[in-house]
Amino acid sequence: MTLTWRGHGYLGFMLPLALMALAITLTSTTNFNAMRVAFVLSGIATWLIGVRLNADGPAADGRAPHLTFGQPLQYAAWISGVCFVLTLL
């Protein structure tokens, strides 16, 4: 898998990273509850932003205009879900 995006698709992996960094900065590096909240919020935000941005319909090539890893931006919420599960381990 390569790190690819189209349009504002970079938000699919930048939102979880940014909110995790904010949670770590505001609390501490060992506060996993704050990180879990950040990942849940980033998943919701990614889904809502993706649905809103891709609501205009497909681009000229028939695909969504905002892609993360080759999939529509709203489906990139799985990244936040995986990060959430990793904080449980």
C-alpha positions in Angstrom: 0.0 0.0 0.0 1.4 3.4 -0.9 0.6 6.7 0.7 -1.6 8.2 -2.0 -4.4 10.7 -2.0 -6.4 12.9 -4.4 -8.1 16.2 -3.5 -8.4 16.5 0.2 -7.9 12.8 0.8 -4.8 13.5 2.9 -7.3 14.3 5.7 -7.9 10.6 6.1 -4.6 10.0 7.7 -3.7 13.5 8.9 -6.8 14.0 11.2 -6.0 10.9 13.3 -2.4 11.9 13.6 -3.2 15.6 14.4 -5.8 14.7 17.0 -3.5 12.1 18.6 -0.7 14.7 18.8 -3.1 17.2 20.4 -4.2 14.6 22.9 -0.7 13.7 23.8 0.3 17.4 24.1 -2.6 18.3 26.3 -2.4 15.3 28.6 0.6 12.9 28.7 2.0 10.2 26.6 0.6 7.5 28.9 -3.0 8.7 28.8 -4.5 6.2 26.5 -8.1 7.3 27.3 -7.4 10.7 25.8 -5.9 9.1 22.7 -9.0 6.8 22.3 -11.3 9.8 22.5 -9.1 11.6 19.9 -9.3 8.5 17.5 -13.1 8.2 17.9 -13.5 12.0 17.2 -11.2 11.8 14.2 -13.1 8.8 12.8 -16.4 10.7 13.1 -14.8 13.8 11.6 -13.2 11.9 8.7 -16.5 10.2 7.9 -18.5 13.5 8.0 -15.9 15.5 6.0 -15.6 12.7 3.4 -19.4 12.5 2.9 -19.7 16.2 2.5 -16.7 16.6 0.1 -17.6 13.6 -2.0 -21.3 14.6 -2.2 -20.8 16.5 -5.5 -20.6 13.2 -7.4 -17.8 11.4 -9.2 -14.9 13.1 -10.9 -14.3 12.8 -14.7 -12.8 9.4 -14.3 -15.8 8.0 -12.4 -14.1 7.8 -9.1 -14.7 10.0 -6.0 -12.9 13.4 -6.1 -11.3 13.0 -2.7 -9.5 9.7 -2.2 -7.3 8.2 0.5 -5.3 5.1 -0.4 -7.5 4.7 -3.5 -10.8 4.7 -1.6 -13.3 7.5 -0.9 -12.3 9.8 2.0 -15.2 8.8 4.2 -14.1 5.2 4.1 -10.7 6.2 5.6 -12.3 6.3 9.0 -11.0 2.7 9.3 -7.6 4.2 10.0 -8.9 5.8 13.2 -10.6 2.5 14.1 -7.4 0.6 13.8 -5.5 3.2 15.9 -8.3 2.9 18.5 -7.9 -0.8 18.7 -4.1 -0.5 19.0 -4.5 1.6 22.1 -6.5 -1.3 23.7 -3.6 -3.8 23.3 
